Amino acid sequence: MDVHELKVGTPGTILPPFDNVVKNARRAEELGYDSAWWPDHLMGWIPESIWTPDVAEIAAYQKSPHTYFDALTTIAAVACHTSRILLGTSVTECFRRHPAMLAQEALTLDHISRGRFILGIGAGEYENIEPYGIRYEKPASRLEEALEIIRLLWENKGKVNYEGRFWRLKDAVLTLEPYREGRYPPIWVAAHGERTMRIAGRLGDGWFPTYMPIERYREGLRVVKDAARRAGRDPESVTPAMWCYVVIDEDPGECRRVLASPMIKAFTLTMPYYAFEELGYKHPLGEKAVPFSDYVPTRYGREEVLKALEKVPVEVCERYTLNGTPDEVIKKLEDFAKVGLRHVVLWNITFFGDMKKVRPSFSAMSKVLGYIKG
């Protein structure tokens, strides 16, 4: 695929005032972005113990790292003020939201947006589940069962029965039709392990992982397509997408300096143990740490986090972010497009590392978008 055929998405605004959410979504539509995305979070990834201006300059402008509008309600409002841009969750899960409710909510947003909603869904993050009194267990199996239930409710207009491990449906109905006849909202699955990749291929309309090295992406896409094929589906019907943390600057040296900053390293703490292990390091949070399934930022004290950040090598930051000059970022996206990527979401986190980079980093991002859009 040619890089000029790539669809490009951007994160939506998650903070008050709400007027900015709508304004920025409309601005993204005007700039030519194809999609906008909202995380379904109660808690952010950065511990508040280090959310102080001496470590995180952004703390002078944003009081807490854990402030989020509800994703689905926000998308409903934005849908009423935009007309072309696709709108999606990045991502929701099925611990806090029952699959029948997700099925209804997705269809409702499909109508409000006139066919522009994408249901981004994953196995869930421990930080948004366990601290709120919900048991975090068997996330991949739970995701698979939830997707089966959503599909059953969408595709059967009579009574639905389902006997599962987590949910049971008895004479259940959901007769709401999609906005366009026969065209249900696409389901994009945020899958990183082989089990969830196969679930994405069997039950999803898109594969939506966070940024990973190109060789890992190529192999993951092979697994997804193989699972789709085995399920009797057209593997080309599953959209290969990717969520990217972006560190960008016109000066390559500045990129490396920002990558080594505490806040970028804090994002990298969310990477699993093998992201460190493959480069010869141990994960600072534990030798076999998998933060999606065992990390709660609010439980880490300041000194503990600062010591962990000291142990994050810049090589891991470089490998697990899309980084470089605009030309370098474009070249990397060209390479991903060649192995199958069709929709990329670019989250500029450069200014988290240095607030002076707000204007230059977004200027650099506009060059990337301009090039892709031709």
SVG drawing of the C-alpha trace seen along z (x, -y; Angstrom):
<svg xmlns="http://www.w3.org/2000/svg" viewBox="-38 -27 60 49">
<polyline fill="none" stroke="black" stroke-width="0.4" points="0.0,0.0 1.2,-3.5 1.7,-5.9 -0.6,-8.4 -3.5,-5.9 -3.0,-5.8 -5.9,-7.0 -4.7,-9.2 -6.3,-9.7 -5.7,-11.9 -6.6,-11.7 -9.6,-13.7 -9.4,-16.2 -10.2,-14.6 -10.1,-17.6 -12.5,-20.5 -13.6,-22.9 -15.9,-20.8 -16.1,-23.6 -12.5,-22.8 -13.4,-19.1 -15.8,-20.1 -13.6,-22.9 -10.6,-20.7 -12.6,-17.9 -13.9,-20.3 -10.4,-21.6 -9.1,-18.1 -11.8,-17.5 -10.9,-20.7 -7.2,-19.8 -8.0,-16.5 -7.7,-13.9 -9.8,-10.9 -10.6,-9.9 -10.6,-11.1 -10.3,-8.8 -11.2,-8.9 -9.7,-6.6 -12.2,-5.0 -10.1,-5.7 -10.8,-6.5 -7.1,-6.6 -4.1,-7.8 -0.8,-6.0 1.4,-8.7 1.6,-8.4 0.4,-11.6 3.4,-11.3 5.6,-12.7 2.9,-15.0 4.8,-18.1 6.3,-20.9 9.9,-19.9 9.4,-16.5 6.4,-17.1 6.2,-20.7 2.6,-20.0 1.6,-19.7 1.7,-23.6 -1.2,-23.6 -3.1,-20.4 -3.9,-19.6 -4.0,-15.8 -2.9,-13.1 -6.1,-11.2 -8.7,-13.6 -10.9,-12.2 -14.3,-12.9 -16.4,-9.7 -15.5,-8.5 -19.0,-7.4 -20.8,-10.5 -18.1,-12.7 -18.3,-11.0 -22.1,-11.5 -21.6,-15.3 -18.8,-15.5 -20.8,-13.6 -23.5,-16.3 -20.9,-19.0 -18.9,-17.2 -19.9,-15.6 -17.1,-13.6 -14.5,-12.5 -14.7,-9.0 -15.1,-8.8 -13.9,-5.9 -13.0,-4.6 -9.3,-3.9 -10.3,-1.7 -13.1,-0.5 -13.5,2.9 -16.0,5.4 -15.3,5.3 -17.0,2.0 -19.4,2.2 -21.7,5.2 -21.5,6.5 -25.2,6.0 -24.9,2.4 -21.9,2.0 -23.8,3.4 -26.6,0.9 -24.3,-2.1 -22.4,-1.4 -25.5,-1.3 -26.8,-4.5 -23.5,-6.3 -23.8,-4.8 -27.1,-6.7 -26.0,-9.9 -22.8,-10.0 -24.7,-8.8 -22.4,-5.8 -19.1,-7.2 -18.6,-5.4 -15.9,-2.7 -16.0,-0.5 -12.4,-0.2 -12.2,2.5 -9.6,4.4 -9.1,6.8 -8.9,3.9 -6.2,2.4 -5.9,3.4 -5.6,-0.3 -9.2,-1.0 -10.7,2.1 -9.3,3.5 -9.0,0.2 -12.8,-0.3 -13.8,3.0 -14.1,5.2 -12.1,8.4 -9.6,8.4 -9.5,12.1 -9.3,13.9 -9.3,10.7 -8.7,12.4 -11.5,15.0 -13.8,12.3 -13.1,10.1 -13.7,13.1 -17.1,13.8 -18.1,10.2 -17.5,9.9 -19.4,13.1 -22.4,11.6 -22.2,8.3 -22.2,10.0 -25.1,12.3 -27.2,9.4 -26.5,7.4 -27.1,10.2 -30.2,11.8 -33.4,9.9 -35.3,12.5 -34.6,13.9 -30.9,14.6 -29.6,17.3 -26.0,17.6 -24.4,19.8 -20.9,18.5 -18.4,18.5 -18.9,14.8 -22.4,14.0 -25.6,15.9 -28.3,14.6 -31.9,16.0 -34.5,14.7 -32.5,11.5 -33.3,9.1 -31.7,6.0 -33.8,4.9 -32.1,1.6 -30.9,1.6 -27.7,-0.2 -27.9,-3.6 -27.2,-2.1 -29.0,1.1 -26.7,4.1 -23.7,2.0 -22.9,2.4 -20.2,0.3 -16.8,1.7 -15.2,3.4 -11.4,2.7 -9.6,4.9 -6.6,3.6 -4.6,6.9 -0.9,7.4 -0.6,11.1 -1.1,14.0 -4.4,15.0 -6.0,11.6 -4.6,11.2 -6.5,14.4 -9.6,13.1 -9.2,9.9 -8.9,11.9 -12.0,14.1 -14.3,11.5 -13.0,8.0 -13.2,5.7 -9.8,4.0 -6.6,4.8 -5.6,1.8 -2.4,2.3 -0.2,-0.4 3.0,-1.2 5.5,1.7 8.6,2.4 7.8,3.1 9.0,6.7 6.6,7.4 3.8,5.6 4.4,7.7 4.2,10.9 1.2,9.8 -0.7,8.9 0.1,12.4 -1.4,13.9 -4.6,11.8 -5.1,12.6 -4.5,16.3 -7.1,16.3 -9.6,14.5 -8.9,17.0 -9.4,19.9 -12.8,18.4 -13.9,18.4 -13.6,14.6 -11.8,12.5 -8.6,11.5 -8.6,8.2 -11.8,7.2 -9.9,6.7 -8.3,3.2 -4.7,3.1 -4.5,0.0 -2.0,-1.2 -2.0,-3.8 1.3,-5.6 3.1,-7.6 4.9,-10.2 8.0,-12.2 8.9,-14.5 11.2,-17.5 13.1,-19.0 16.3,-18.4 17.2,-14.7 19.3,-15.6 16.3,-17.2 14.2,-14.1 16.7,-12.0 16.9,-14.5 13.1,-14.5 13.0,-10.7 15.3,-10.6 13.0,-12.9 11.3,-11.5 7.8,-11.9 8.5,-10.0 10.1,-7.3 7.0,-7.2 4.9,-6.3 7.5,-3.6 6.9,-2.0 3.7,-0.8 5.5,1.5 5.6,5.2 8.7,6.9 9.7,8.3 10.1,4.8 13.0,4.4 14.2,8.0 14.7,8.1 17.2,5.2 19.0,6.8 17.3,5.0 15.0,5.8 11.7,4.0 12.0,1.5 8.6,2.6 9.6,6.2 11.3,8.9 8.1,10.2 6.0,7.0 3.0,6.6 1.6,3.2 -1.7,3.6 -2.5,6.4 -0.7,5.4 0.1,1.7 -1.8,-0.8 0.0,-4.2 -1.7,-5.6 0.0,-3.0 3.6,-4.1 5.3,-6.7 7.5,-9.5 10.9,-8.0 9.9,-4.6 8.8,-6.0 11.8,-8.2 14.1,-5.3 12.2,-3.2 12.5,-6.0 16.2,-6.1 16.3,-2.4 14.4,-3.0 16.9,-3.0 16.4,-5.5 16.7,-2.6 13.4,-1.3 11.8,-4.7 13.2,-4.9 12.0,-1.4 8.5,-1.8 7.6,-5.3 7.3,-6.6 10.1,-9.2 12.3,-11.4 12.2,-14.4 9.1,-14.8 11.0,-13.1 12.1,-10.2 8.6,-9.7 7.2,-9.7 9.8,-7.1 8.8,-4.9 5.1,-5.2 6.0,-4.3 7.6,-1.1 4.6,-0.2 2.3,-0.9 4.3,1.6 3.7,4.3 0.0,3.6 -0.8,0.7 -3.9,-1.1 -5.0,-3.4 -2.6,-5.1 -3.5,-7.2 -0.8,-9.8 -0.6,-11.0 2.0,-13.7 3.5,-13.3 6.6,-15.4 5.5,-18.3 5.1,-16.0 8.9,-15.8 9.4,-19.5 6.6,-22.1 8.6,-24.4 8.0,-21.8 4.2,-22.3 4.3,-24.6 7.3,-23.1 6.1,-19.5 2.6,-20.3 4.1,-22.1 6.2,-19.0 3.1,-16.9 1.3,-19.0 4.1,-18.3 3.6,-14.6 -0.2,-14.9 0.3,-17.2 2.7,-14.7 0.4,-11.7 -2.6,-13.6 -0.5,-14.7"/>
</svg>
